[in-house]
Amino acid sequence: MPALVLLGAQWGDEGKGKATDLLGGSVDYVVRYQGGNNAGHTVVVGDQKYALHLLPSGILSPGCTPVIGNGVVVDPSVLLSELSGLNERGVDTSKLLLSGNAHIITPYNVTVDKVTERFLGKRKIGTTGRGIGPTYADKINRVGIRVQDLYDESILTQKVEAALDVKNQILTKLYNRRAMAVDQAVEELLGYADKLAPYVADTVLVINQALEENKVVLFEGGQGTLLDIDHGTYPFVTSSNPTAGGACTGAGVGPTKISRVIGILKAYTTRVGAGPFPTELFDEDGEALRRIGGERGVTTGRDRRCGWFDAVIARYATRVNGLTDFFLTKLDVLTGWEQIPVCVAYEIDGKRVEELPYSQTDFHHAKPVYEMLPGWSEDISKAKSFADLPKNAQNYVKALEEMSGAPISAIGVGPGRDETIEINSFL
Ligand code: IMP
């Protein structure tokens, strides 16, 4: 019953695509359990580069069944265009399974996301503008549209009416925008029904049966721990639960089924959008990390904010996710620095604090306390084992492991599929 959860240990963009792809060959099912096309994975296979937003990265491994779980929010137009884009490049996508309980990002929710951000002005979250927040809000308000609703026109019409009733009031009276027509939205949604039908399935049943048959199931989180709606830097978060518990609710498996929880941890830190970020750099080091690390969003094309490694956050991720392992990514990006600062604690209003403060006010005041670790200048991208790394790179990894509270079981030393050092097998 090997059920692994793979999730971001920081603010997302830690390089999960590479990790899932590394496991892809030995994994039978890859399940996305939350988020939507706000995510962005770049997967490099041979000389081909794939940018995926909504599809699980297992879609690129022929033996693997990719699953979009009930906890995901699905923009049908994005899903269909990602599928046809892959088909054009010769990738077989016929095994994809889509939960009938997944919620649909309707065209009006994409509009609401953008208009709300504009209305918030300086207080905006910096969302990806993909309708993620409003779709989860509809789900919780019980006016959401689910994939299965596409197959009952009368129910779909009633539900769109219910959703637009309130939204149109807000759009016209508060935001000064045009109201959205129910029949137009229904027509657009019905247009997706036949195209999605071959993929729609009872994914909860499929996943649990697979686990009973001892298949290897990988639950792939989007975004990251600090963007979690409950455990992240609220309100500068996404509207779902990327943390490990989200895999249970977002895929319909019990916590007793999960055997391993792997946190993807970048060797430094990045964040997109607004919100506190204690180790953020505004100097040439930040610029260098951005340039060398290629830190530009796959989904929005926005530059990522960059900073040094933050061990306080890593410890927090270990705790809230019950991490059993880390996959450390992008170690090669740090090559060339004489000394590498690592944040080991915060100073908050004159006091040293070792753990992530629960108070938002305190976190906004947190200043990093740095320890300097010696750097290395050798090219590490060809390293195949831990012993191949220069001594200082080894010591950097060991120090991070000690500070972060879980073993580092794999290290990414370059973007390619084979540029990974495996220390402990995940399976
Ligand atoms: P939303 O998920 O579009 O609602 O955006 C909420 C916050 O999460 C914003 O700060 C986004 O930049 C951030 N965010 C959403 N998806 C990702 C991701 O895949 N990587 C990094 N940040 C993300």
Residues whose N, C-alpha, C, O or C-beta is under 5 A from the ligand:
A	BS01	IMP	W11 G12 D13 N38 A39 G40 I125 G126 T127 T128 G129 R130 I132 G133 Q223 L227 V237 T238 S239 V272 G273 A274
